């Protein structure tokens, strides 16, 4: 399978047990890819444009060019760093996006605020490639599966260098006990950072209890003196270069990290973590719904979904892809974490406005605190 060069950055699973039998199934809608391409092109609206926003390096760019070649529809493609930036860009209204790919809690927020258009799946030939289990995950935030199309999924955990760590790593405690002061990379995302403290303290990552939120943020503020940096995109390269001993990391980053540095290992701590799912959504700002639906269907097509899997290497919900993978890949914990990894994991839910603002105020306080671990 194609491997990206190390300089390429990615952003942000169900267990392998959930995928049992996929390797022996006939791929839904599998077959002649040229015939699949013809089916898409016959339904295209030549000469039109769609505007898409997604996370950085979260799609094989050749897919965009192939869609343009098959349909004549130009893809204007934008990237963002995190869910909050994506939400802000959409709400600003400067660009009429036809498609948004974002995290489940942002999708839920946009649905709740009335910004989502129902996706007419009857217009999509390949959407049935998405497995039932993944639709069920999405029902946590999209109960009738009306608005979201699953794209990739995974967990948040600890990427660590086994040569620089003493003993077994199985708990978030390693980030808070002071043993690795100055050797820790934390997430530069408010939900992911707070989630770690909440799960370590035994709280739900969706808690709205102010006392629990206060306690979790106070723990993060106390921890800051031990943190080398707060990163998202840079985590994998920093760990491969051995610039830190341990880092908070999306599960999909770990495969390439280990490919380039075999000392790097990944674990979902025993206290639990976030089971995330990124989805495509059709926003009300869409000016080319027909073209957007064609693009969504194109992404569900086996050959295109396989290209994106091989580029991103995050777990795919596309069973036509899973059916083509060998057992070694399906059982690789760096690609598809095992069943135990999902114990105590939760899907993020959209929080109420007051809680979001409360998070933001605490996050600003955390980021404004000046500490220097080497002076401690």
N, C-alpha and C positions, 0 to 999 in steps of 0.2 A: 504494500500500500504506500501511497505517496506520503512522504514525510516533509513537513515544512522545515526550512532552515531555521536555526536557532534565533536569528535576529527578528523573526516574525513574532509578534505578540498576539495573544488571544485574551479575550475577556472572560469572563462569565461573562440518581438512578434507582431506577428500580433494581432490585437484586437480580443476579443471574438466575436465581430460582424462579423469578417471574418470567424469565425468558426461556424456560425449559421447553425444549422441543422446537424452538425456532429454527435451529440449524437444519432440521429435516423437513420443514414445511416447504411447500411450493410457494414461491414468491407471488403475492397478490399483484396482478397486473404486470408481472414480469414478462420479458420477451423481447421482441425486436424494438430497440430503442429508436430506430428511424421511424417506425410506425407510430411510436409514442409521440415523437416530435411532430409528425404530420398531424396527429390529432390535435395537438396544441395549436399549431399554425393555422389550421382550418377555422379555429374559433377566435382568431386574433382580430384586433382592430388596427389595421396597418396605419403607421404614421402617427400614432398617439404616443403619449408619455405617461409614465407613472413615477411618483416620487416616494422613495422608500427610506426609512431610518432604522438603523440596526446598531448593535454594539460593534466596536472596532474588531477587525479581523475575524468576523463571525460568519463569513460566507466565502466560498471560493469565488473570486471575482470572475473567473472564466464562466461561471454560471450566468452572471449578468449578461456577458457578451453573447452567450449561447441563446439566451432568451430573446435578446434583441434580434439576433440573426434569424431565429425561427419565427418570430411574430411580427417583426418590424416595429415593435413598441420600444421606445427609448426608456432606459431606467436611469433616473436621477437618484443617486445613492448617497446618503449621508450617514455618518457614524457619530456615536457618542460614547462616553466613558462609563456611565453608570445609569441606573434606572431613574434617579432623581433628575439628572441632566436631561434625559430623554423626555420625561414628563414636562419639565420646564420649557423645553423647545417646542413641544406640541402646544402647550397652553398659551405660549407667547403669540401663536397664530401668525407668525411671519411667513410660514411656509405651509401650504396645503398638502399634508402628507396623505398618500393613498394607502400606505401600509406602515405599520409599526411592529417591530419585534421588541418585546420587553419582558421583564420578569412578572411572575404571577401576581404580585401584590399591586404593581402599577397597572396591569391589565384590569384587575378587580376595581381599582380606583376609577379608572376611565369608564368602566361599565357602570359603576354606581353613580358617577357624575353625568351619565347620559351621553358620553362621547363615542360610544361604540355602535357600529352598525352590525346587524345580524348577518352572518355569513351564509349565503345560500349554497349549501353543500351539493344541492342537486345540479349545480353548474360545474361541479368539480369531478373529473373522471378518476382521479388517483387518490382522493382523500381517504378512501377505505384502506389504504396502505398503513394508516396510523392505527396501532393496536388498541383494543378495547381498554386495556389496563391504563393506558396513558390518558384516554378520555376520562376515565374514572378519577385520576389524579386531578384533572382540570375541573371536575365538578365541585371541588372544594371552593373554587372562586367563580366558576361559571356553571351553575347547577344544571342547566339544560344543554350545555355544550353548544351554545348559540354564537359565541363571539370569539373564541380562541382556538387556534390550530397549534398543537404542540410541535416544537421545533427541536430542542435538546433538553436534557435534564441532568441532574447530578446532585452532589452534596458539597458542603463546605467542611473542611477538616484541616488537619495539620500535615504540612510537608516538612520533613525533617531530615537532617544529615545524620545517618546512623553512626558515623565516625566521630561526630561532635556532641552527641547526646549520650548521657550516662543512663544506662538501664532502659527499661521498657517505657514506651510512650503510649498511654491509653486514656489520658484525661486532659481536660482543658487546664488543669492545675499547673501544668508546666509553664503556662504563660503568666502565672500570677505568683509563683512561689519565690521569685527572685534569683533562682539558680542560674538563669540564662540572661542576666541583665546585659543589655547592649547587643544581644544576639537574636532579637525577636523582630520579625516583621508582622505587623498587624494590618488588618483590612482597613482601607481608606473608604469604607462604606458604612454609614451609620447603622443600618439594620444588621449587617453582618458582624460588625464590631460589638454592638450591644447584645446581639444574639449569643455570642460566646460567653459573655458575663452572665447573662440570664440563665443559660443552660447549666453553666458551672454552679450557679447558686440554687439550682433546682426549680427555676421558674419556667413558665412557658415563654417561647420567643414571641408570642403574640400578646403578652400581658399588657393590660392598660392600668394596672395598679400602680399608683404614683410612688408608693413606698418601695415597691420592687424595682421600679425604674430608677429611682434615686439611688438605691443600694447598688444596682448594677453599674450605673455611670460613675458613682464614687469609686467603685473597684477599678474601673478603667482609668480614672484620673490618677489613682494611686499607682497603677501599673505603668503609666506613661514614662516614668523615669527609667524603666527597663527596656523601652521600645527603641529599636534602632531607626525604624521608619514605618510610615503608613503608606502602603502601596495597594494597587489593584493589578494593573497591567504588567508591572515590572517584577512581580513576585518570582515567576519561573526563572527568569534570567539571573536574578540576584541569588537565588538558591543554587542554581547550576554553577555559578561563579564562586560559590561558597563564601558569600559576603554576609551570611547569617546562618545560624544553626537551625532555626525553626521558623516557620511562617504559616499564617493562615492562608489557605489556598482553595480554589475551586477544584473539584475532583478531576475535571477535564484537563487541567493544566499538568496533572501529575504524570501522565503517560510520557509526554515529551521530556519533562524534567528528568525522569528516570532513564530515558533513552540517552540523554547527554551526560548524565552523572548517576551511575548505578548506586551511589551511596544514598541517594534520596529515596525516602519511603513515605507512604501516606497512610494516615489513620483517621477514621471518624471517631472522636472521643466517646467514651462509654456513657457520658451524660446526655448524649444526643446532639443533634445539629439541625441544620436546615436542609430539607429535601426541596430543591428548587426545580422549577420548570419554566423555561422561556418559551413564549408563544408569539405567533403572529396575530395581529388584530387589524380589522378594517375600521378606521376612525371616521367620524362624521365629516371630517375635513376632506375626505376623498372626493376628487373630481373625476376620477376615471375608475369607477367601481368594476366595470367589465375587465379592464386591463389588470386591475389588482387581483381579481379572482383568477384570471389566467396565470398570473405569476405565482399565486398561492398553490394552484394546482400543479404547476410546473415544479415547484419545490417538493411536492409530495411524490413526484414521479420517481421510480426506482433509480434510474441512472443519475438523476440530479441529486437525490437524497444521498446516494452513495458518494458522489463527489464531495458534498458538503461534510459528510461523516469523515471521509479520509482527510479532509483539510482541517477540520476543527478537532476531530477525535474526541468528541463528547458523546455520551450514550444517545443513540437515536431512537425515537419512538416509532420509526418506520419499519414495519415488519418485513417489507420487501427487502430492505437493507439487511436486517438481522438474519434473514433466511440465507443470505449469501456469505455470511461471515463464518470463518472456521471456528472450531471449538476452542482453539488457543486464544483467539481474540475475545470470544464470548466469556471465557473464564479468566481473563486477565483483570485482576483487581484494580489496575491502574486505568482501565477503560470502563469496566462494569463492576462496581464495588459489590462484594458478596452480601448475602442476605443480612448478616449480623450488623452490617454498617448502617442499616436503616432502622434499627431498634431505637426508640426514643426520638426519632427525627420528626419534624413537623414542617408543613408547608406554610410559608408566610401568608398571613391574611392582611388585607388592607385595614389600617387603623383609622379611628375617627380623627377629625381635623385637629381637635384640641391635643390629642396625644402626639400627632405628627409635629405640631408646633412645639410641644414640650420636648420631644426628641431633638428637634433642631436647636433649641436653646441650650440644651445640655451638650450637644455636639460642638457648638461654637465655643462653649466653655472649655470643653476638653481640648480642642485644637488650639485654644489661646494660652493654655498652661505651658509655661516654658520650663523644661527640665533638661538636665544634661547628665546622662547616666554615668559618664566618666568622672563626675564630681561627687558621686554618692559615696 
